[in-house]
Amino acid sequence: MTIALSQQVRGFINSYSLIQPGQHVLIAVSGGADSVALLNILHELSRPLNLSLTVAHLNHKIRGKDADKDAFFVKQLARRLRLDFAGGTANVPRIAGKLGISLEMAGRRARYDFFKKTALTRKCDVVATAHTADDSVESILIMLARGCGSQGLIGITPLLRMGMITVVRPLLKTDRHIIEKYLQRRNLKWREDISNIDQTFLRNRVRHELLPLLEEKYNKGIKNALVRLADVLRSENELLVALTAAIYAESHDESKHALDCSVMVKYPLAARRRVLRHWLKENAVNAGTPDFQTINKLDNMLINSTRGRSLELAGGITVRQTDRQLKLETRNRKEPSQYLVRIQVPGNTVLPGTGLIVRVNIATGFRRKREIPGKFPARASLSLKKWRRQKIVARTWRPGDRMHPYGLKGSKKIQDIFSDAKLPAGMRRYLPIFECAGEIIWIPGYRIAEKWQVAKTMDNSLQLTVER
């Protein structure tokens, strides 16, 4: 069983290219059975795959002394295996109350924020979490009960890119009962989280009530059936994502942040809905996640030739209908006041009034992919040699600002850069200007400044990301 499970997980890792030989893996360990198994399996595989491992644990401050004992238990696990340990704390109840979200959502947000920060500061290549096949099945049933579309039924994915980090789930094809047998045969201990049986949490009701009922009354193999469903939908979704991008490219007027109705009406309803969601995600600053009713209203506007209709979205965004286009307008949005913020290097910095966050770390490589001002996330790599640990600030644009873009002769007005990019006037106050020692060094989505380029691929550089 021990050898079989380790090799099974290794085969799954290879099938989805989750972890490459020689990488540094941050392992998320709560102390529960699944994460203890993940830690030990990756420790077994670390020698043949030449992996470096760091153990990460976040204390959620929900269960008092039990949570403190969990943290101590995980720290001792790491010490026993002679692995580095990264511990952190987050007051999840306070986060939930402040943001008006559930404890589950607040906990997830706190965990992934902690994983991101730790992975960047410890220079880890990937973050490994202990999601199992059971977790994926539970997620599918939860999304089904909420009435989601096919995209929501793909369950938990083996790999997830979150900004500058990659999250992998090596145990995603492994059943929970197999994991417990593995631990028992290895005589490995784990911590039981009593909140896992608290029926006030939806996931626990699905795990302890709905799934057993489905297995007993309807299909003993319901878990395998749902895993197959997720695999099929995940593959089909990859095709639909590619088709959506192609339709979007054909119908999108980038200069006006608009969709061409005459092009869109040629496609089926399912395609139009996907393109509308993609359009809002790409262009609607702080628009939030549009619900089913919102997408249907936008589709009705798209196929109806009546001019002048409009729909207000979250975040001060208005969608307006003309004869042939749906346009996004932001001019009614209250513009943020002037700001000038020192950027934490390395670290995360929130830009006030913009809904944007700047993430900075020091790592190898550089990025030269062409992007578009006003689209996020935006990324850049800057020379450490040029930086010399001087103060970097992000601020609002000022009339008369100029920069010397990399690869161009002489300086250029920022106003002309905005005009060339057809950046709407209302968005110009949101886009941060990065400055160091009185010199504008980067505009997100545009080029970096001359002499700030990174010389070699393997050189360390300042890695900047601006995202919502």
C-alpha positions as CSV (number, residue, x, y, z in Angstrom):
1,M,0.0,0.0,0.0
2,T,2.8,2.4,0.9
3,I,4.8,1.9,-2.2
4,A,1.6,1.7,-4.4
5,L,0.2,5.1,-3.1
6,S,3.5,6.9,-3.5
7,Q,3.9,5.7,-7.0
8,Q,0.3,6.5,-7.8
9,V,0.8,10.0,-6.6
10,R,4.1,10.3,-8.6
11,G,2.2,9.1,-11.7
12,F,-0.5,11.7,-11.2
13,I,2.2,14.4,-10.7
14,N,3.8,13.4,-14.0
15,S,0.5,13.1,-15.9
16,Y,-0.4,16.8,-15.1
17,S,3.2,18.1,-14.9
18,L,2.4,19.4,-11.4
19,I,6.0,19.4,-10.0
20,Q,9.2,19.4,-11.9
21,P,12.4,17.7,-10.7
22,G,14.6,20.1,-8.7
23,Q,11.8,22.4,-7.6
24,H,11.2,23.9,-4.2
25,V,7.7,22.9,-2.9
26,L,5.8,24.7,-0.2
27,I,3.6,22.0,1.4
28,A,0.4,23.3,3.1
29,V,-0.1,21.1,6.2
30,S,-3.0,21.6,8.6
31,G,-2.2,18.6,10.7
32,G,-5.2,16.6,9.4
33,A,-5.0,13.2,7.8
34,D,-4.8,14.4,4.2
35,S,-2.1,16.9,4.7
36,V,0.0,14.6,6.9
37,A,-0.2,12.0,4.1
38,L,0.8,14.6,1.5
39,L,3.8,15.7,3.5
40,N,5.1,12.1,4.0
41,I,4.5,11.1,0.4
42,L,6.3,14.2,-1.0
43,H,9.1,13.5,1.5
44,E,9.4,10.0,0.1
45,L,9.5,11.4,-3.4
46,S,11.9,14.3,-2.6
47,R,15.0,12.2,-3.1
48,P,14.1,10.6,-6.5
49,L,12.7,13.9,-7.7
50,N,15.5,16.1,-6.1
51,L,12.9,18.3,-4.4
52,S,13.4,20.9,-1.7
53,L,10.5,21.0,0.8
54,T,9.2,23.6,3.2
55,V,6.2,23.0,5.5
56,A,3.7,25.8,5.9
57,H,0.9,26.0,8.5
58,L,-1.6,28.8,9.2
59,N,-3.3,29.1,12.6
60,H,-6.8,30.3,11.9
61,K,-7.5,31.4,15.5
62,I,-10.9,29.7,15.4
63,R,-10.5,26.7,17.8
64,G,-8.5,28.3,20.6
65,K,-6.0,25.9,22.3
66,D,-6.8,23.1,19.8
67,A,-5.5,25.4,17.0
68,D,-2.3,26.1,18.9
69,K,-1.8,22.4,19.4
70,D,-2.3,21.8,15.7
71,A,0.4,24.4,14.9
72,F,2.8,22.8,17.4
73,F,2.1,19.3,16.0
74,V,2.9,20.4,12.4
75,K,6.1,22.2,13.6
76,Q,7.2,19.0,15.2
77,L,6.4,17.0,12.1
78,A,8.7,19.3,10.1
79,R,11.4,19.1,12.6
80,R,11.2,15.2,12.7
81,L,11.6,15.2,8.9
82,R,14.4,17.9,9.0
83,L,12.4,20.3,6.9
84,D,12.1,24.1,7.1
85,F,8.9,25.3,8.8
86,A,6.9,28.4,8.0
87,G,4.1,29.3,10.5
88,G,1.6,32.1,10.5
89,T,-1.6,33.3,12.2
90,A,-4.8,34.9,10.9
91,N,-7.9,36.0,12.8
92,V,-10.4,34.4,10.5
93,P,-13.5,35.3,12.5
94,R,-12.4,38.9,12.4
95,I,-11.8,38.8,8.7
96,A,-15.2,37.2,8.1
97,G,-16.9,39.9,10.1
98,K,-15.0,42.7,8.5
99,L,-15.7,41.5,4.9
100,G,-19.2,40.1,5.6
101,I,-18.4,36.6,4.3
102,S,-18.6,33.1,5.8
103,L,-15.9,31.6,8.0
104,E,-15.2,29.1,5.2
105,M,-14.6,31.9,2.6
106,A,-12.6,33.9,5.1
107,G,-10.4,30.9,6.0
108,R,-9.7,30.1,2.3
109,R,-8.8,33.7,1.6
110,A,-6.5,33.9,4.6
111,R,-4.8,30.6,3.7
112,Y,-4.0,31.5,0.2
113,D,-2.8,34.9,1.1
114,F,-0.4,33.3,3.6
115,F,0.7,30.7,1.0
116,K,1.4,33.4,-1.6
117,K,3.4,35.5,0.7
118,T,5.3,32.5,2.1
119,A,6.0,31.0,-1.3
120,L,7.4,34.3,-2.6
121,T,9.6,35.1,0.5
122,R,10.9,31.5,0.7
123,K,11.4,31.4,-3.1
124,C,9.2,28.3,-3.6
125,D,8.2,27.2,-7.1
126,V,4.9,25.6,-6.3
127,V,2.5,25.3,-3.4
128,A,1.1,21.8,-2.8
129,T,-2.3,21.4,-1.0
130,A,-3.8,18.1,0.2
131,H,-7.2,18.2,-1.7
132,T,-8.4,14.7,-2.4
133,A,-11.0,13.1,-4.7
134,D,-13.5,13.4,-1.9
135,D,-12.9,17.2,-1.7
136,S,-13.5,17.5,-5.4
137,V,-16.7,15.5,-5.3
138,E,-18.0,17.6,-2.4
139,S,-17.3,20.8,-4.4
140,I,-19.1,19.5,-7.4
141,L,-22.3,18.7,-5.4
142,I,-22.1,22.1,-3.7
143,M,-21.9,23.9,-7.0
144,L,-24.6,21.8,-8.5
145,A,-26.9,22.7,-5.6
146,R,-26.2,26.4,-6.3
147,G,-27.3,26.0,-9.9
148,C,-24.0,26.7,-11.6
149,G,-23.1,26.2,-15.2
150,S,-20.8,23.5,-16.6
151,Q,-17.7,25.5,-15.8
152,G,-18.6,25.2,-12.1
153,L,-18.9,21.4,-12.3
154,I,-15.3,20.7,-13.1
155,G,-14.5,20.3,-9.4
156,I,-11.1,21.1,-7.9
157,T,-8.5,21.4,-10.6
158,P,-5.1,19.6,-10.4
159,L,-3.2,22.9,-11.0
160,L,-4.2,26.5,-10.3
161,R,-2.2,29.6,-11.2
162,M,-2.7,32.4,-8.7
163,G,-0.8,35.5,-9.8
164,M,2.9,34.7,-9.3
165,I,2.4,31.3,-7.7
166,T,1.2,27.9,-8.8
167,V,-0.9,25.7,-6.6
168,V,-0.9,21.9,-7.2
169,R,-3.0,19.1,-5.8
170,P,-1.1,15.8,-6.0
171,L,-3.7,13.8,-4.0
172,L,-6.7,14.9,-6.2
173,K,-7.3,11.4,-7.6
174,T,-6.8,9.7,-4.2
175,D,-9.8,8.7,-2.0
176,R,-9.8,9.7,1.6
177,H,-10.2,6.1,2.9
178,I,-7.1,5.1,1.0
179,I,-5.2,8.0,2.7
180,E,-6.3,6.8,6.1
181,K,-5.2,3.3,5.4
182,Y,-1.8,4.6,4.3
183,L,-1.4,6.5,7.5
184,Q,-2.5,3.6,9.7
185,R,0.0,1.2,8.0
186,R,2.8,3.6,8.4
187,N,1.7,4.3,12.0
188,L,1.5,8.0,11.3
189,K,-0.5,10.2,13.6
190,W,-2.6,13.2,12.6
191,R,-4.9,15.8,14.3
192,E,-8.7,15.6,14.1
193,D,-10.4,19.0,13.5
194,I,-13.7,18.9,15.3
195,S,-15.0,21.6,13.0
196,N,-15.1,19.0,10.3
197,I,-18.2,17.5,11.9
198,D,-19.9,20.8,12.5
199,Q,-23.2,20.6,10.6
200,T,-23.5,24.4,10.3
201,F,-20.9,24.2,7.5
202,L,-22.4,23.4,4.1
203,R,-19.5,21.2,3.1
204,N,-19.8,19.1,6.2
205,R,-23.5,18.5,5.5
206,V,-22.6,17.4,2.0
207,R,-19.9,15.1,3.4
208,H,-21.8,13.5,6.2
209,E,-25.4,13.7,5.0
210,L,-25.8,14.1,1.2
211,L,-23.0,11.8,0.0
212,P,-23.8,8.9,2.2
213,L,-27.5,9.2,1.1
214,L,-26.5,9.2,-2.6
215,E,-24.2,6.2,-2.1
216,E,-26.8,4.2,-0.1
217,K,-30.0,5.0,-2.1
218,Y,-28.9,5.9,-5.6
219,N,-25.4,4.8,-6.7
220,K,-22.6,3.2,-4.6
221,G,-20.1,4.5,-7.1
222,I,-21.4,8.1,-7.1
223,K,-17.9,9.4,-6.2
224,N,-16.2,7.8,-9.2
225,A,-19.1,8.9,-11.4
226,L,-18.7,12.6,-10.4
227,V,-15.0,12.4,-10.8
228,R,-15.5,11.2,-14.4
229,L,-18.0,13.9,-15.0
230,A,-15.5,16.5,-13.8
231,D,-12.8,15.1,-16.0
232,V,-15.0,15.2,-19.1
233,L,-16.2,18.8,-18.3
234,R,-12.7,20.0,-17.6
235,S,-11.5,18.8,-21.0
236,E,-14.5,20.3,-22.8
237,N,-14.1,23.5,-20.9
238,E,-10.5,23.8,-22.3
239,L,-12.0,23.7,-25.8
240,L,-14.7,26.3,-24.9
241,V,-12.2,28.6,-23.4
242,A,-10.3,28.6,-26.7
243,L,-13.5,29.2,-28.7
244,T,-14.5,32.0,-26.3
245,A,-11.1,33.7,-26.9
246,A,-11.5,33.4,-30.7
247,I,-15.1,34.9,-30.6
248,Y,-14.0,37.6,-28.2
249,A,-11.1,38.6,-30.5
250,E,-13.5,38.8,-33.5
251,S,-16.2,40.9,-31.7
252,H,-14.2,43.1,-29.3
253,D,-13.4,46.7,-30.1
254,E,-10.5,47.3,-27.8
255,S,-10.3,51.1,-28.3
256,K,-13.9,51.5,-27.0
257,H,-14.1,48.5,-24.6
258,A,-17.1,47.4,-26.6
259,L,-18.6,44.3,-28.2
260,D,-19.9,44.2,-31.7
261,C,-23.5,43.0,-31.5
262,S,-23.7,42.2,-35.2
263,V,-20.8,39.7,-34.7
264,M,-22.0,38.3,-31.5
265,V,-25.6,37.5,-32.7
266,K,-24.1,35.0,-35.2
267,Y,-23.2,32.7,-32.3
268,P,-25.3,30.4,-30.0
269,L,-26.5,31.6,-26.6
270,A,-23.9,29.5,-24.7
271,A,-21.1,31.1,-26.7
272,R,-22.5,34.6,-26.1
273,R,-22.8,34.1,-22.4
274,R,-19.2,33.0,-22.1
275,V,-18.0,35.9,-24.2
276,L,-20.0,38.3,-22.1
277,R,-18.4,37.0,-18.9
278,H,-15.0,37.1,-20.4
279,W,-15.6,40.7,-21.6
280,L,-16.6,41.9,-18.1
281,K,-13.7,40.1,-16.5
282,E,-11.2,41.6,-18.9
283,N,-12.6,45.2,-18.8
284,A,-14.9,45.9,-15.9
285,V,-12.8,47.3,-13.1
286,N,-14.2,46.1,-9.8
287,A,-17.3,44.8,-11.5
288,G,-17.4,41.7,-9.4
289,T,-18.7,38.3,-10.5
290,P,-21.8,38.7,-12.7
291,D,-24.7,36.4,-11.8
292,F,-26.9,34.5,-14.2
293,Q,-29.6,37.2,-14.3
294,T,-27.0,39.9,-15.2
295,I,-25.6,37.9,-18.1
296,N,-29.1,37.3,-19.4
297,K,-30.0,41.0,-19.3
298,L,-26.8,41.8,-21.2
299,D,-27.5,39.1,-23.8
300,N,-31.0,40.6,-24.3
301,M,-29.4,44.0,-24.9
302,L,-27.0,42.4,-27.3
303,I,-29.6,40.7,-29.5
304,N,-32.1,43.6,-29.2
305,S,-31.4,46.5,-31.6
306,T,-33.1,49.1,-29.5
307,R,-30.7,52.0,-28.9
308,G,-30.0,53.7,-25.6
309,R,-30.7,50.9,-23.1
310,S,-28.2,50.6,-20.2
311,L,-27.5,48.4,-17.2
312,E,-25.7,49.5,-14.0
313,L,-23.1,46.9,-12.7
314,A,-21.3,46.8,-9.4
315,G,-18.3,49.1,-9.0
316,G,-19.7,52.1,-10.9
317,I,-19.6,50.3,-14.3
318,T,-22.4,51.0,-16.9
319,V,-23.0,48.9,-19.9
320,R,-24.7,51.0,-22.7
321,Q,-26.3,49.9,-25.9
322,T,-25.8,51.6,-29.2
323,D,-27.0,50.6,-32.7
324,R,-24.2,48.0,-33.1
325,Q,-22.3,47.8,-29.9
326,L,-22.4,47.2,-26.1
327,K,-20.1,49.7,-24.5
328,L,-18.5,49.8,-21.0
329,E,-18.5,53.2,-19.5
330,T,-16.7,54.3,-16.3
331,R,-17.1,58.1,-16.5
332,N,-19.7,58.0,-13.7
333,R,-17.3,56.4,-11.4
334,K,-16.0,58.6,-8.6
335,E,-12.4,59.1,-9.4
336,P,-9.9,58.3,-6.6
337,S,-8.0,61.2,-4.9
338,Q,-4.4,61.8,-5.6
339,Y,-2.1,59.2,-3.9
340,L,1.6,58.5,-3.5
341,V,2.4,55.2,-1.8
342,R,5.8,53.7,-1.0
343,I,6.0,50.2,-2.4
344,Q,7.1,47.4,0.0
345,V,10.1,45.4,-1.5
346,P,9.6,42.6,-1.1
347,G,5.9,42.6,0.0
348,N,2.4,43.6,-0.9
349,T,1.1,47.2,-1.1
350,V,-2.5,48.3,-1.5
351,L,-3.1,51.3,-3.7
352,P,-5.9,53.4,-2.0
353,G,-9.1,54.1,-3.8
354,T,-8.2,51.9,-6.8
355,G,-8.9,48.3,-5.8
356,L,-5.4,47.4,-6.9
357,I,-2.6,45.7,-5.0
358,V,1.1,45.6,-5.9
359,R,3.1,42.5,-5.2
360,V,6.9,42.6,-5.3
361,N,9.4,39.8,-4.9
362,I,13.0,39.2,-5.9
363,A,13.5,36.2,-8.2
364,T,15.4,35.1,-11.3
365,G,14.3,35.8,-14.9
366,F,12.5,38.7,-16.6
367,R,9.2,39.3,-18.4
368,R,9.0,41.1,-21.7
369,K,5.5,40.0,-22.9
370,R,3.6,42.8,-24.5
371,E,0.5,43.8,-22.4
372,I,-2.1,46.5,-22.5
373,P,-2.3,49.5,-20.2
374,G,-5.5,49.2,-18.0
375,K,-5.6,45.4,-18.1
376,F,-4.7,43.4,-15.0
377,P,-2.8,41.5,-13.8
378,A,0.2,43.4,-15.3
379,R,3.7,42.3,-14.7
380,A,7.3,43.6,-15.1
381,S,10.8,42.7,-14.3
382,L,13.3,45.5,-13.3
383,S,17.1,45.5,-12.8
384,L,18.4,45.1,-9.3
385,K,21.6,46.8,-10.3
386,K,19.7,49.9,-11.3
387,W,17.4,49.8,-8.3
388,R,20.2,49.9,-5.7
389,R,17.6,49.6,-2.9
390,Q,16.2,53.1,-3.5
391,K,12.6,54.0,-2.6
392,I,10.0,53.0,-5.2
393,V,6.6,54.8,-5.1
394,A,3.4,54.3,-7.0
395,R,1.4,57.4,-7.6
396,T,-1.4,58.9,-9.8
397,W,-0.6,60.4,-13.2
398,R,0.2,64.1,-13.3
399,P,-0.1,66.3,-16.5
400,G,3.4,66.9,-17.9
401,D,4.8,63.5,-16.7
402,R,7.4,62.0,-19.1
403,M,9.4,58.7,-19.2
404,H,12.1,57.2,-21.4
405,P,10.6,53.9,-22.5
406,Y,12.9,50.9,-23.0
407,G,13.8,50.5,-26.7
408,L,12.7,54.0,-27.8
409,K,14.9,57.0,-28.5
410,G,14.3,59.9,-26.1
411,S,11.5,60.5,-23.7
412,K,7.7,60.5,-24.2
413,K,4.8,62.2,-22.5
414,I,2.7,59.8,-20.4
415,Q,-0.4,61.6,-21.8
416,D,0.7,60.5,-25.3
417,I,1.3,56.9,-24.1
418,F,-2.3,56.9,-22.8
419,S,-3.7,58.3,-26.0
420,D,-1.8,55.8,-28.1
421,A,-3.2,53.0,-25.9
422,K,-6.7,54.5,-26.2
423,L,-7.0,54.4,-22.5
424,P,-10.3,56.0,-21.3
425,A,-9.9,59.2,-19.4
426,G,-11.7,57.8,-16.3
427,M,-9.2,54.9,-16.1
428,R,-6.1,57.1,-16.3
429,R,-6.5,58.1,-12.6
430,Y,-6.6,54.5,-11.6
431,L,-3.5,53.3,-13.4
432,P,-0.5,53.7,-11.1
433,I,2.8,55.3,-12.2
434,F,5.9,53.7,-10.7
435,E,8.7,56.1,-9.9
436,C,12.2,55.7,-8.4
437,A,14.6,58.5,-7.6
438,G,12.5,61.0,-9.5
439,E,12.4,58.8,-12.6
440,I,9.2,57.0,-14.0
441,I,10.3,53.4,-14.3
442,W,7.1,51.6,-15.3
443,I,3.5,52.0,-16.4
444,P,1.6,48.7,-15.8
445,G,0.8,47.1,-19.2
446,Y,3.4,49.3,-20.9
447,R,7.2,49.2,-21.2
448,I,9.7,49.7,-18.4
449,A,12.1,52.6,-18.6
450,E,15.4,52.5,-20.4
451,K,18.3,51.1,-18.4
452,W,15.9,49.2,-16.1
453,Q,16.0,46.1,-18.3
454,V,17.3,42.8,-16.9
455,A,20.4,41.6,-18.7
456,K,20.2,37.8,-18.4
457,T,17.5,35.3,-17.9
458,M,19.0,33.8,-14.8
459,D,19.8,37.2,-13.1
460,N,17.8,38.1,-10.1
461,S,15.3,40.9,-10.7
462,L,12.6,42.9,-9.1
463,Q,9.3,41.1,-10.1
464,L,6.4,43.4,-9.9
465,T,2.7,42.4,-10.3
466,V,-0.3,44.7,-10.2
467,E,-3.6,43.0,-9.8
468,R,-7.1,43.6,-8.6
